Amino acid sequence: MQYDLVFSGFGGQGALFAGQLLAYAAMDEGRHVTWIPSYGPEMRGGTAHCVVIVSDEEIGSPLVRNPSTVIALNNPSAEKYEALLAQQGYLIYNSSLVSHTFTRRNIHAVPIPGSEAAAELGHAKLLNMVMLGATLACVPVLPLEAIDRALEAHMPAHRRALLEANKLALRKGIELAQAVLIPA
């Protein structure tokens, strides 16, 4: 199985780290992975996105035209990627910031109040982990435990104080997504 994901938001929201963490977790689990970051010239506030491919088999190309999953942390990302998302794909969006009205009926738009949840957990920087947790609830790309292990192994030293908070944020994201997902 192959999963093509795009994490997108403003610089500083953690889209790149969320994608990189997923890539590390998949690699640590023995999966084939690509992670391609892209960002504007601004340090904070500009655009940032990354494309992550996780596969059981070799990946033929790291380029993705129509991702199966998009994690949109802001309104411009939701607007941009709605049109590019594959049919029946998941657009998991931060409903705290996204006011975009989705017009496509052949996608699954999943509203997650990520910024609000991060604030309730005590730190705005937890937004990316709330949204990654929500992604795990929507798309069975990896088990939560793999992400936990990757956090422990790959979290930068200057962020280690937030390790447990990040784990809580992942679980909060799963909980929020499960509350809005319609059982099949």
N, C-alpha and C positions, 0 to 999 in steps of 0.2 A: 504494500500500500504506500502511496505517496501523498504527502500533504504539502501544499504550497500556501504559505502564509505571508501576509504583509502586515507589519506593525508600523503605524504612521501617526505622527503628531508634531507638536512644536518641539524645537530643541529644548532640552531640559526636562521634558516630561517622562523620559525613560524608555521611549520606544525602542531605541537601539539596544539598551541593556536587556530589555525583556526578550527581544529576538535573539540576542547573543546567548542569553541564559538557556533559552529553549534549544538552541543549537548545541551548546555544551552538553546539556542533559541528554540529547539524542545521541551525540557522539559517545558520551560515556556509557550509553546503553548499547553501543555497537551498531547504531544505525548509520546510514549514509546521510551526509548533511552538507548544505551550503548555507552561508550567511553572507549577504551582500548589503552593507550599509550605504546610505546616501544621505547627505545633509547639505544645507545651504552654507554660505560663508559665515553666517552669524554664529556666535558662541551659544546664545540662548535666545529663544523666541522665533528663530527661523524655522524652516521646515526640516524634518528628519524622518526618514523611514528606512526600513530594512526589509529585505526579502529573505525568508527562511524556507528551505526545502528540506523535508525529512522523509526518507524513503527506506524501505527494506532492501531495495536493489540499487545498483549504481545509478547515479543521476546523470542523464544525458546532457542537460544544459542547465546552467544556473539562472537562465532568463525565464521569467514568468509573465505571460501576457494577461491571463485571466486567473488570478489566485482563487483558491477554493475557500480561503478564510482571510478576512481583513479585520484588523483590530485598529479602530479609528479613535484616537484620543482627543481629537478636536474636530470642529465643523469642516474646515477645508479638506481634511482627510476623508471624512465621510462623503462629502460631495464628489471628490475626485474618484474615489474607489468604488462607489456604487455602480457606476457604468462599466467598470472593468471586472467586477466580481463574476466568477463563473456561475452558471445557472445552478440553483439550489445551494449556492455557497452561503457561508455565514459572514455577516457584517456585524461584528460585536463592537458597539460604539459606546463612548462615554456620554451618557445622557445628561450628565451634569453640565456639559459644555456644548453638546451637539443639538442644534435646533433644526437641522435639515429635515425636510419631509421627504421620505423615501418614496419613489414612484414605482420602482420595480416590484412586481408581485411574484417573481420567480427566484427570490432570495430569502434568506432568513435574517431579518434585522433584529438584533438582540440588544435591547437597551439596558445598560448597566450604569448606575449612578456612581461611577468610579471615583470622581473627585470628592464627592460627599463621603463615600466609604473611607477613602484615604484620610480625610480630615477627622472622621470619627475615630479612626485608628491612631490618630495623633501626629501624622506627618504626610504632607502633600506628596512627597517623593514615593509614597507607597502606591500611587495610582497605577503604575505599570504592573505591579504584582497583583493588584485587584483584577486588572484586565486580563493578565495571563491566566489567573485562576479561572476566570469566566470562560476563557478560551478552552481550557482543559475540560470544563463541564459540557461544552458544545461539541468539541471535536476530540476524538480519542487518540490524539497524536502521541501522547505519553502519559504514564501514570503520575499522579501528584508526587509520589515518593521519589521519582527520578528528578523532578525539579528541586525538591528539598535537598537531595544529595548534591546536585549541581550548585545550588546556592552555597552550601557548606564548602564545597571544593573551589569555587571560582569567584566568590564575592570579593570585591576589592577590599584590601585591608582597612582603608579609611571609611568603609561602610559596614564593617563587621558588627558594630554596635546595634545595627538595625536588622541583624539576621533573624531573630525571632519575630520581630514585627513584620518582616517580609513574608515569613511562613504564615503568620496570621492573615496577612493581606491576601495571599493565595487562596486560603480557605474561605475568606469572606467573598472573594470573587466567585468561587464555585457555588457558594450558598446563594448569592444574588442571581446567578445565571439559572440555577435549578428552580428558583422561584418564578422565573418568567418563561422558561422553556415549556412548550406544550408536549406532553408525552406522545410518542409515536403510536 
